[in-house]
Amino acid sequence: MTKNTDIAKAYLIEANNDYDVVSLLIENKKFSAATYHAQQSIEKLLKACLAAEGKIGIYRHEIFSFFLNEFKDKIDNITMAKLEDAVIPLEENWAISRYPDWSVKPIWIPSQQFTFDNAIMSETRMRTVFEILIPFLKKNYKIQV
């Protein structure tokens, strides 16, 4: 195994860990935390794919643009559009699901503002990304956990 493969597997392990807690958080009415962990799971999954390609060291939360640039010729347009529809809204919510926003009135408090519907939508988007990229990693890089 190469170092890139080891890094990709490490990201995949952590992506699965975040994936697993989303439903538990929803069950316990922690909707903003569920949204955050859905975003974290797909961020780590995208980073696993990038690492498999030798692209490591991207220390950002919004990485779909890097992913798109790297995989635009390896993933068909319809599938890439599905990924974009799922990933972009989650990337847009990574900070707002965690931090109060005092620039608005009343102050935005994520744990009080995110709803069951928000969390379910985040979980659905997360599942879509996993349904596409887990088989992609297995088929193209022989990476699975």
C-alpha positions in Angstrom: 0.0 0.0 0.0 1.1 3.5 -0.7 1.1 6.4 1.7 -1.7 8.1 -0.4 -3.8 4.9 0.0 -3.2 4.9 3.7 -4.2 8.5 4.0 -7.3 7.8 1.9 -8.3 4.9 4.1 -7.8 7.0 7.2 -10.1 9.7 5.8 -12.6 7.0 4.9 -12.6 5.6 8.4 -13.3 9.0 9.9 -15.9 9.8 7.2 -17.7 6.6 8.2 -17.5 7.5 11.9 -19.2 10.9 11.2 -21.7 9.1 9.0 -22.6 6.7 11.8 -23.4 9.4 14.3 -25.8 11.5 12.1 -28.8 9.2 12.7 -28.0 9.0 16.4 -27.9 12.8 16.6 -31.2 13.1 14.8 -32.8 10.5 17.1 -31.6 12.7 20.1 -32.9 15.9 18.5 -29.5 17.4 18.0 -30.3 18.7 14.6 -27.5 21.3 14.1 -24.9 18.7 15.2 -26.4 16.1 12.8 -26.1 18.7 10.0 -22.5 19.4 11.0 -21.5 15.8 11.1 -23.2 15.1 7.7 -21.0 17.8 6.3 -17.9 16.5 8.0 -18.6 13.0 6.7 -18.7 14.1 3.1 -15.8 16.5 3.5 -13.7 13.5 4.7 -15.0 11.3 2.0 -14.1 13.9 -0.7 -10.6 14.2 0.9 -10.3 10.4 0.8 -10.9 10.5 -2.9 -8.4 13.3 -3.3 -5.8 11.5 -1.3 -6.3 8.4 -3.4 -5.3 10.7 -6.4 -2.3 12.0 -4.5 -3.9 15.3 -3.6 -3.3 15.7 0.1 -2.9 18.6 2.5 -6.1 20.5 1.6 -7.0 22.1 4.9 -10.3 23.6 4.1 -13.9 22.7 4.8 -15.2 23.7 1.4 -13.3 21.4 -1.0 -15.8 20.5 -3.7 -14.1 22.8 -6.1 -10.9 20.9 -5.7 -12.7 17.6 -6.1 -14.5 18.8 -9.2 -11.3 20.0 -10.7 -9.5 16.7 -10.0 -12.4 14.3 -11.0 -14.2 16.2 -13.8 -12.8 13.7 -16.3 -13.2 10.6 -14.1 -16.9 11.0 -13.1 -19.6 11.5 -15.7 -21.5 14.8 -15.8 -24.8 13.5 -14.5 -23.1 11.9 -11.5 -21.0 15.0 -10.8 -24.2 17.1 -10.9 -25.8 14.8 -8.3 -22.7 15.2 -6.2 -22.8 18.9 -6.5 -26.4 19.1 -5.6 -25.7 17.1 -2.4 -22.3 18.6 -1.4 -22.7 22.3 -2.0 -25.6 22.9 0.5 -23.7 20.9 3.1 -20.6 22.9 2.6 -22.6 26.1 2.9 -23.9 24.9 6.3 -20.7 23.8 8.0 -20.2 27.0 10.0 -23.8 28.1 10.4 -24.6 24.7 11.9 -21.9 25.2 14.6 -21.6 28.9 15.5 -23.9 31.6 16.7 -24.3 34.5 14.4 -24.7 37.8 16.3 -24.8 39.9 13.1 -28.5 39.2 12.9 -31.4 39.8 15.3 -32.4 37.8 17.0 -29.0 36.1 17.4 -28.8 32.9 15.3 -28.3 30.0 17.7 -27.8 26.8 15.6 -29.0 24.3 18.3 -32.3 26.2 18.5 -32.7 27.0 14.8 -32.0 23.8 13.0 -35.0 21.5 12.6 -35.7 17.9 12.1 -36.3 18.6 8.4 -33.0 20.3 8.1 -31.2 17.4 9.7 -33.1 14.8 7.5 -32.2 16.8 4.4 -28.5 16.8 5.4 -28.6 13.1 6.1 -30.2 12.4 2.7 -27.5 14.5 1.0 -24.8 12.7 2.9 -26.2 9.3 1.9 -26.3 10.3 -1.7 -22.6 11.2 -1.7 -21.7 8.0 0.0 -23.8 5.9 -2.4 -21.7 7.4 -5.3 -18.2 7.7 -3.8 -17.9 4.5 -1.8 -18.2 2.3 -4.9 -16.0 4.8 -6.8 -13.2 4.4 -4.3 -13.5 0.6 -4.3 -13.7 0.3 -8.0 -11.0 2.8 -9.0 -8.6 2.6 -6.0 -9.4 -0.7 -4.3 -10.1 1.3 -1.1 -12.7 0.3 1.4 -13.1 -0.2 5.1 
